[in-house]
Amino acid sequence: MKLALLLGVIAFLLIGSVAPAVAGTVTVNDPFDGPNLDPAWTVDFDSWGWGGPSAGWTYHFADGALHVTDIADGGGVDQWSSVRISRTLQEAGDFSFALDVGWLSAEGDSDVKSLYFSLYDTGNLLARVAYGDAWVGTTGQYFTYDLVGGIQYDSGLGSLPHSGRDTFEIARTSGNLSLKIGGAEVASSLLENPAVRLGIEFKYYPSANTTFDELALYDLEGSYEVVPLPSAAWAGLGLLGLLGVVRRYRRRRAA
């Protein structure tokens, strides 16, 4: 019996000692070069933010990019229609994601559309960098959002040209969240919630007086550190090992 207990204690200590500081680095890349959407993405037509669902979307791949040219009206009255592509993450601690986006809007300023680049935990929107053209008669703007600071940055209505291209970045190191546009940090917060989903959402306000034209995705690059299994869980595994040794010893003695 003493030998069995000794072996169990050794197993307990060994399992606790090998618990890793991090569980590994995961790379997330997509060049959006077609001919089909990467199956890692889940497409849904529900609203993940302000607005309502859509009835579908129209897109194609060309010139090394995904070009979205229409979001179908979901039938709601006076509301935005939404399409989101998203992919699940293991619980992400530190991370860095960069999305290369583009837009094309009508010269008559009739476009009313948005593109959101977002991270979520199990129940909240954690952070977002976005392009939005929310009103007829103006061009678009940039804005950011995070769970702690809310909307921290807004470039202002009409601050962007009718067509353009830029890079949205969402990164975190040791709980310090950084949101960047075109390589320049525009907002920051202290945010420690693990991220479990990465999403890109397209929105359109369909009416007789509005147009969509185009939103484009050129490239996604990033990686994240998986949140390690808590030390208490490793200790629990050690305890299970100890109990298993004791049970086997008792069965042998009973036999």
C-alpha positions, 0 to 999 in steps of 0.5 A: 500500500505504501508503494502504491501511495508513493507512486501516486504522489510521484504521478501527481507531482510529475503532472503538476510540474509539466503544466505548460506556461502556454498551450501553443501558438495558432496561426490564422491566415486567409488570402481570400484568393478563392475560388471558394470561401475557406471552409474554416469560415461559418456564414450566418445571416443573423444580426451580430450587432445593430440591425437585422438578418439578411436573405443572402449575399452576392460575392465573387473572387477576383484580383486576389480578393473577396468582393462583396457586391450585395447584401439581400434585404432580410425583409425587416422594416427600416433596418440594416441587413447583415451577413457575418463570416466567422471562425472559432478560436481556442481560448485566445490570450495574447493575439494579433490579427490584421485584416486588409480591407477595401471599399468602393462607393457611388459618387452620388453618395448613395451608399449606406453600408458597413464592414466590421472586423470583430473579436468575441468572447462567449457572450460579448463583443470584445473589440471591433475596428470598422468602416461605416458609411451610414448616411446618404449624402456623405462618404464613410468613416472609421470607428472602433469599439471595445468592451471596456472603452466603448467607441473610443475612436471615430474619424468623422462622417465624410472623412474617407474617399469614395474608394480606398483600402486600409488595414485593420488590426486588433492585438493584445499583449498581457491584457493590453488591447491595441486597435490600429488602422493603417498601422497607427494605434487609434484606441487601447484598453486593458481587456483580459477576457479570452477571445473565442471567435473572430468575425467579419460582418457586412451590413447594408441598409436597403431602400429605394434611395440607397446603394451598396456598390462593394466591400472587399477583403484582401488578406487576413494574417494573425496568430494567438496564444491558447490560454493554458489549462489552469494549474488546478486542472492539472492538479486534478489530473494528478489526483485522478492518477493517484486515485487510479493507482489506489483503486488498482491496488485495492482490486489486486488485494481483494483478488 
